[in-house]
Amino acid sequence: MTGRIGSHAVVLGGSMAGLLAARVLADAYDRVTVVDRDELPVDPAARGGVPQGRHAHGLLASGREVLEELFPGLIEDLVAAGAPSGDLLSRGRYYFGGHRLVRHDSRMVAVGASRPLLESFVRQRILAIPTVAVMERTDVVDLVLDPDATRVTGIRVVPRGGDRVASSIHADLVVDASGRGSRTPEWLARRGYPEVGTDRVGIDLAYTSRVFRLGPDALDGDNVVLLASTPENPRGAVLQLLEGGRALLSLIGILGDYPPIDDAGFRAFAKSLAVPEIYSTVRDAEPVGAAASFRFPESVRRRYERMDRFPAGLLVIGDALCSFNPAYAQGMSVSALEARVLRDTLNRACRRREQPDTRRFLRAAAKVVDRPWMVAAGGDLAFPDVQGERSAAVAMVNAYVGRVLAAAERDTALAVAFARVAAMLDPPPALMRPDRLLRVFVLAPIRRRRHR
C-alpha cells in the first residue's frame, strides 16, 4: 500500500474472517483492534465463539492461495506441525451426487489442518504485528454514528464479567466480522436505515463429530473421505486425517435427521451411510474425547449491496455477510477472498488518500459471494423439502451437474473441472464450456457404455 489512511480500525470478531481483515487493515491504519467476546486461546483449542470449530473444515485451494499471500510460509508451518497434505484428487475419496470422482493429479494441494490449529497459527501471525491488539472478553453492544447518522465513528463495548460498564471506542473504520449472529441490521434499523434484504435457504442441518486415534495409513494413503448428501441418500459425512495421529469424523444430517451424540447412536448412524468404508475405518478405532454436535438451520445472505443508503465507515465481511451451509466447506475460503477484496479497496483508498468506499466494497464482496452461493443454495434446493425460492435455472443446473458427476466417475478432465469449481478457482459456468459439454453428453456416455 502507498500510505496509511487513518489512525484506528476496529474489527468485530476474532474468528478467521476477523483475523484476515485485521491483517490487511494493519497495512492501512496506524492501529487495529480486534474485539471478541471470548478469551482467545494461546494454543490450538476449540472455543465457544466458534461452535463449528469442533467439526470438519476444508480450506479450499482458493482460500489457501490467499492465506499464502497474506502469511508467507503459513502452509509450510502447518505441514511441519503435522497437518496432512497432498493432491486434492489423488489423495482423497470424494462422493458427490452418488458418484465417486476418479483419482487424478489435480495440481491442487489440500491441507488437512484442524480448524483450531489453522486459526491458532493465523492468530499468532496477527498478534505478531506490533500495531494489532486484541480486546478479549468484550461484548460489542452498539455502533457509534455521527449526528446525522451517515458515518460510523466507533463502537460501544461492555466487558464480560465485572461491573459491565459501557464505554466507547473511536474508529475511522469498523469491520463487522461477528458471524451469522451479527447485529448490524438491528443497529442500522435503529438509526432509520432500511431493512437489509435477506436471502434464506432452510436446510435444518446438524453435524455430530468425534475424534479418533488413527494411524497415518488408516485410509491407505488418502487424507480424506467425503460423502456428500443426495436426495436419495441424505446422510453425509467427512472423515479427515488431522495433525497428531488423529482423525475427525463429522456425520451430517439434514432436515431434522440429526446424527446422535451418544456412542451407540453415533456408530449406528455411521454404519447407515451409503459408503461403508467410513464406518469400517472407525469401527474399532479409539475415540478421543466426547462427541460434539452443531446445528445449522439455514443459509443466510444479507444483501447490503442492494441498500440505497449505507453509512460510511462500516464494512461487513465473513458470515456476517453470508453464512453458507457448512457442508460445502466454503466459509473460510470466502472470507479469505473477501479479505483480498478488502485489501484492494484499501489500496485504492490509500492511492486517493481517502477513507475506503464502503458501498464499493460491499458490491465487490457480493460478487465474491455470488458464485459459492449459487453452488450451495442451488445444491440444497435439489432436496424437495428444503425451504427456498426455486427457479427453472436452478433445476436445469442441478440436472446438468448430475450428468457432470456421473461422467466424472471415469473422465479425469471433468473430475478436475468439477474440483476446480468446488475449490472456487473457476466459476460454475466453466463446467459448461463447449469442450466440457461435449465430454458430458457425447464422450463420457460412450466411455461408460464401454466399461459395462
Sequence and secondary structure as in RCSB ss.txt:
>XXXX:A:sequence
MTGRIGSHAVVLGGSMAGLLAARVLADAYDRVTVVDRDELPVDPAARGGVPQGRHAHGLLASGREVLEELFPGLI
EDLVAAGAPSGDLLSRGRYYFGGHRLVRHDSRMVAVGASRPLLESFVRQRILAIPTVAVMERTDVVDLVLDPDAT
RVTGIRVVPRGGDRVASSIHADLVVDASGRGSRTPEWLARRGYPEVGTDRVGIDLAYTSRVFRLGPDALDGDNVV
LLASTPENPRGAVLQLLEGGRALLSLIGILGDYPPIDDAGFRAFAKSLAVPEIYSTVRDAEPVGAAASFRFPESV
RRRYERMDRFPAGLLVIGDALCSFNPAYAQGMSVSALEARVLRDTLNRACRRREQPDTRRFLRAAAKVVDRPWMV
AAGGDLAFPDVQGERSAAVAMVNAYVGRVLAAAERDTALAVAFARVAAMLDPPPALMRPDRLLRVFVLAPIRRRR
HR
>XXXX:A:secstr
  S  EEEEEEE  SHHHHHHHHHHTTTEEEEEEE SS   SSS   TT GGGGS     HHHHHHHHHHSTTHH
HHHHHTT  EEETTTTEEEEETTEE      S EEE   HHHHHHHHHHHHHTSTTEEEE SEEEEEEEE TTSS
BEEEEEEEESSTT   EEEE SEEEE   TT  HHHHHHHTT     EEEEEEEEEEEEEEEE  TTTTTT SEE
EE   SSS  EEEEEEETTTEEEEEEEE TT    SSHHHHHHHHHTSS HHHHHHHTT EEEEEEEEEEEEEEE
EE GGG S   BTEEE GGGTEE  GGG  HHHHHHHHHHHHHHHHHHHHHHTS   HHHHHHHHHHHHHHHHHH
HHHHHTTSTTSBS   HHHHHHHHHHHHHHHHTTT HHHHHHHHHHHTTSS GGGGGSHHHHHIIIIIHHHHHHH
T 
